[in-house]
Amino acid sequence: MIKSMTGFGKSIVQLSSKKITVELKSLNSKSLDINARIPSNYREKELDMRTLIANTLERGKIDLSLYIEITGEESNVTVNTGVVRQYVDQLKKVYPEYTSPEDTIELMKMAVRMPDALKTEKDEIDESEYAVIEGALKEALQSINDFRGQEGAILENDFVNRIKVILSLLKEVEALDPERLGSIRERLEKAVSDLKENVDQNRFEQELIFYLEKYDITEEKVRLANHLDYFLVTLEAAGSNGKKLGFICQEIGREINTIGSKANYAPMQKVVVQMKDELEKIKEQMLNVL
């Protein structure tokens, strides 16, 4: 069963003082491209998260977002007491008239806005907390994989229907083929008769056979039917085979184009245009297949 490269997954975990949210978004891409937005104190774990994503999602443009919201009283920002006191003492010299308790409070408000008045302590990674984050990431990966599978089922159904349309159009081509060859033969015979020249009938038949062979599409019809069947078989194979299906589409297009160039018959060329239209729609959607 095929999978789409488009998907979304999300997992939320509530701890005693933190809310952890992991979001994954995926779009189509020729290769794996991961963009990670995570808190700075978890940067050293980014490679581990990227590896887990790469092993699970394989291909696509992936956006990873990790949000950690403090919901309790925990904080890693503290007042640099010594620095604030020095600022207050210096400000009292600048504003000697500020002597009341209310004035001191105003000076403190000014002091805490000064450089280095507050300090942020770098948190060491809590391995038990990271285990929770990793579990949330795995849950989000499962969610996005399910989403990709659902989208893939929709694409698969569309592909099957369009391949069936091309197969029905191929039958129209096969039905038109005898009529087409008869029309070509009539045009040649008329062209010869218009010359008002006596021709060697045997030689004419030989040339006619040679000419008709140039426009013979028997091999193309057989190969096209085989490629269409192979496409359907590959759709049902285990795993997603987007690149392989893309190669098969190229072969299908090659045979359709050859039939069109050899047709030399308006009714058949109209059918070929319909086949090309269906194939182009398949190719457009194929860009989303993993």
LUMDRENDREN-647246 format. One line per field, with one value per residue (C-alpha): residue number from 1; residue in one letter; x, y, z. Coordinates in steps of 0.2 Angstrom, whole numbers. Example, Ala and Ser with C-alpha at 12.3 -4.5 7.8 and 13.67 -1.06 7.14 Angstrom:
num 1, 2
residu A, S
u 62, 68
v -22, -5
w 39, 36
//
This chain:
num 1, 2, 3, 4, 5, 6, 7, 8, 9, 10, 11, 12, 13, 14, 15, 16, 17, 18, 19, 20, 21, 22, 23, 24, 25, 26, 27, 28, 29, 30, 31, 32, 33, 34, 35, 36, 37, 38, 39, 40, 41, 42, 43, 44, 45, 46, 47, 48, 49, 50, 51, 52, 53, 54, 55, 56, 57, 58, 59, 60, 61, 62, 63, 64, 65, 66, 67, 68, 69, 70, 71, 72, 73, 74, 75, 76, 77, 78, 79, 80, 81, 82, 83, 84, 85, 86, 87, 88, 89, 90, 91, 92, 93, 94, 95, 96, 97, 98, 99, 100, 101, 102, 103, 104, 105, 106, 107, 108, 109, 110, 111, 112, 113, 114, 115, 116, 117, 118, 119, 120, 121, 122, 123, 124, 125, 126, 127, 128, 129, 130, 131, 132, 133, 134, 135, 136, 137, 138, 139, 140, 141, 142, 143, 144, 145, 146, 147, 148, 149, 150, 151, 152, 153, 154, 155, 156, 157, 158, 159, 160, 161, 162, 163, 164, 165, 166, 167, 168, 169, 170, 171, 172, 173, 174, 175, 176, 177, 178, 179, 180, 181, 182, 183, 184, 185, 186, 187, 188, 189, 190, 191, 192, 193, 194, 195, 196, 197, 198, 199, 200, 201, 202, 203, 204, 205, 206, 207, 208, 209, 210, 211, 212, 213, 214, 215, 216, 217, 218, 219, 220, 221, 222, 223, 224, 225, 226, 227, 228, 229, 230, 231, 232, 233, 234, 235, 236, 237, 238, 239, 240, 241, 242, 243, 244, 245, 246, 247, 248, 249, 250, 251, 252, 253, 254, 255, 256, 257, 258, 259, 260, 261, 262, 263, 264, 265, 266, 267, 268, 269, 270, 271, 272, 273, 274, 275, 276, 277, 278, 279, 280, 281, 282, 283, 284, 285, 286, 287, 288, 289, 290
residu M, I, K, S, M, T, G, F, G, K, S, I, V, Q, L, S, S, K, K, I, T, V, E, L, K, S, L, N, S, K, S, L, D, I, N, A, R, I, P, S, N, Y, R, E, K, E, L, D, M, R, T, L, I, A, N, T, L, E, R, G, K, I, D, L, S, L, Y, I, E, I, T, G, E, E, S, N, V, T, V, N, T, G, V, V, R, Q, Y, V, D, Q, L, K, K, V, Y, P, E, Y, T, S, P, E, D, T, I, E, L, M, K, M, A, V, R, M, P, D, A, L, K, T, E, K, D, E, I, D, E, S, E, Y, A, V, I, E, G, A, L, K, E, A, L, Q, S, I, N, D, F, R, G, Q, E, G, A, I, L, E, N, D, F, V, N, R, I, K, V, I, L, S, L, L, K, E, V, E, A, L, D, P, E, R, L, G, S, I, R, E, R, L, E, K, A, V, S, D, L, K, E, N, V, D, Q, N, R, F, E, Q, E, L, I, F, Y, L, E, K, Y, D, I, T, E, E, K, V, R, L, A, N, H, L, D, Y, F, L, V, T, L, E, A, A, G, S, N, G, K, K, L, G, F, I, C, Q, E, I, G, R, E, I, N, T, I, G, S, K, A, N, Y, A, P, M, Q, K, V, V, V, Q, M, K, D, E, L, E, K, I, K, E, Q, M, L, N, V, L
u 0, 7, 8, 7, 21, 9, 4, 2, 5, 4, 7, 4, 10, 6, 19, 18, 25, 27, 17, 26, 19, 27, 21, 26, 21, 26, 26, 32, 51, 63, 74, 73, 73, 71, 68, 69, 62, 67, 72, 90, 93, 88, 99, 111, 97, 92, 103, 94, 77, 82, 88, 72, 62, 73, 71, 52, 47, 61, 57, 48, 50, 48, 45, 47, 42, 45, 36, 39, 27, 30, 14, 20, 31, 47, 59, 77, 78, 84, 89, 107, 106, 123, 122, 105, 111, 126, 114, 103, 117, 124, 106, 104, 120, 112, 95, 100, 82, 75, 75, 57, 53, 43, 57, 68, 56, 56, 75, 74, 62, 76, 90, 82, 81, 100, 111, 115, 102, 93, 103, 96, 104, 106, 96, 105, 95, 84, 85, 68, 60, 69, 62, 45, 49, 55, 39, 29, 39, 36, 17, 17, 27, 14, 0, 8, 11, -7, -11, 0, -7, -25, -19, -10, -26, -35, -21, -21, -40, -37, -22, -32, -47, -36, -26, -42, -47, -31, -34, -51, -44, -31, -45, -52, -35, -35, -53, -48, -32, -39, -49, -33, -23, -37, -38, -19, -20, -34, -24, -9, -19, -28, -11, -4, -20, -19, -2, -10, 5, 5, 14, 21, 7, 19, 31, 17, 12, 29, 31, 14, 19, 35, 25, 12, 25, 32, 15, 12, 9, 7, 22, 18, 1, 8, 21, 8, -4, 11, 16, -1, -3, 14, 9, -6, 4, 17, 3, -2, 16, 21, 28, 27, 36, 34, 50, 47, 29, 37, 48, 34, 24, 39, 38, 19, 21, 34, 23, 8, 19, 25, 7, 2, 17, 13, -6, -7, -26, -36, -49, -34, -25, -40, -39, -21, -23, -36, -23, -10, -22, -25, -7, -2, -15, -7, 11, 5, -2, 14, 24, 15, 19, 32
v 0, 17, 32, 50, 62, 74, 72, 79, 72, 79, 73, 82, 76, 85, 84, 90, 107, 107, 104, 96, 97, 89, 93, 85, 92, 84, 89, 81, 82, 72, 68, 69, 87, 90, 107, 107, 120, 115, 123, 128, 117, 101, 105, 91, 79, 86, 72, 58, 66, 68, 50, 44, 54, 49, 30, 32, 44, 40, 55, 72, 90, 87, 101, 96, 108, 105, 116, 115, 126, 129, 127, 126, 138, 131, 144, 144, 164, 171, 189, 193, 200, 207, 216, 223, 230, 239, 246, 253, 260, 269, 275, 283, 293, 299, 303, 308, 315, 297, 293, 286, 267, 271, 279, 264, 253, 264, 262, 244, 243, 253, 242, 225, 232, 235, 222, 206, 210, 194, 178, 162, 146, 133, 118, 101, 89, 78, 61, 56, 71, 68, 50, 58, 69, 54, 45, 60, 61, 42, 45, 60, 49, 36, 49, 56, 39, 35, 51, 47, 30, 37, 50, 36, 25, 40, 42, 23, 23, 38, 29, 13, 22, 32, 16, 8, 22, 21, 2, 6, 19, 6, -6, 9, 10, -9, -7, 7, -1, -11, 4, 15, 3, 1, 20, 22, 9, 18, 34, 26, 17, 33, 43, 30, 30, 49, 47, 39, 28, 9, 2, -16, -23, -34, -20, -9, -23, -24, -5, -5, -18, -9, 7, -1, -9, 8, 13, -4, -1, -20, -20, -3, -9, -25, -15, -2, -16, -24, -7, -3, -21, -19, -2, -10, -24, -12, -2, -18, -22, -21, -4, 12, 13, 31, 31, 15, 20, 36, 26, 15, 31, 36, 20, 21, 39, 33, 20, 32, 45, 32, 26, 44, 48, 32, 34, 45, 44, 57, 46, 37, 52, 59, 44, 46, 63, 57, 44, 57, 68, 54, 50, 68, 68, 52, 61, 76, 66, 54, 69, 66, 47, 41
w 0, -5, 7, 4, 9, 16, 34, 52, 69, 86, 104, 120, 137, 154, 168, 185, 181, 162, 146, 132, 114, 99, 82, 65, 48, 31, 13, -3, -7, -17, -2, 17, 23, 42, 49, 69, 81, 98, 114, 116, 131, 121, 106, 111, 108, 91, 82, 91, 86, 68, 67, 74, 62, 47, 51, 52, 39, 26, 14, 13, 20, 38, 51, 69, 83, 101, 114, 133, 143, 161, 170, 188, 199, 191, 183, 178, 179, 195, 201, 202, 220, 221, 204, 208, 225, 216, 204, 218, 227, 211, 207, 225, 221, 205, 213, 231, 234, 233, 251, 255, 254, 239, 230, 234, 226, 210, 210, 211, 196, 187, 193, 187, 169, 169, 160, 170, 183, 179, 176, 167, 172, 159, 163, 162, 152, 163, 155, 163, 155, 138, 139, 140, 125, 115, 119, 113, 97, 94, 96, 84, 72, 73, 71, 55, 48, 50, 41, 27, 25, 24, 11, 2, 1, -7, -20, -23, -27, -39, -48, -50, -58, -70, -75, -79, -90, -99, -101, -108, -120, -126, -131, -141, -149, -153, -160, -171, -178, -192, -198, -197, -207, -220, -221, -224, -238, -246, -246, -254, -267, -272, -272, -284, -295, -296, -304, -319, -321, -323, -308, -304, -293, -284, -281, -275, -262, -256, -254, -246, -233, -229, -227, -216, -205, -201, -194, -185, -166, -161, -150, -142, -138, -130, -120, -114, -108, -98, -90, -85, -77, -69, -61, -53, -46, -39, -31, -21, -16, 2, 7, -3, -20, -26, -36, -44, -49, -56, -67, -73, -77, -88, -98, -100, -107, -119, -127, -127, -136, -149, -153, -155, -167, -177, -177, -193, -190, -182, -172, -164, -160, -151, -140, -137, -131, -118, -113, -111, -100, -88, -87, -83, -69, -62, -63, -54, -39, -40, -33, -16, -15, -3
//
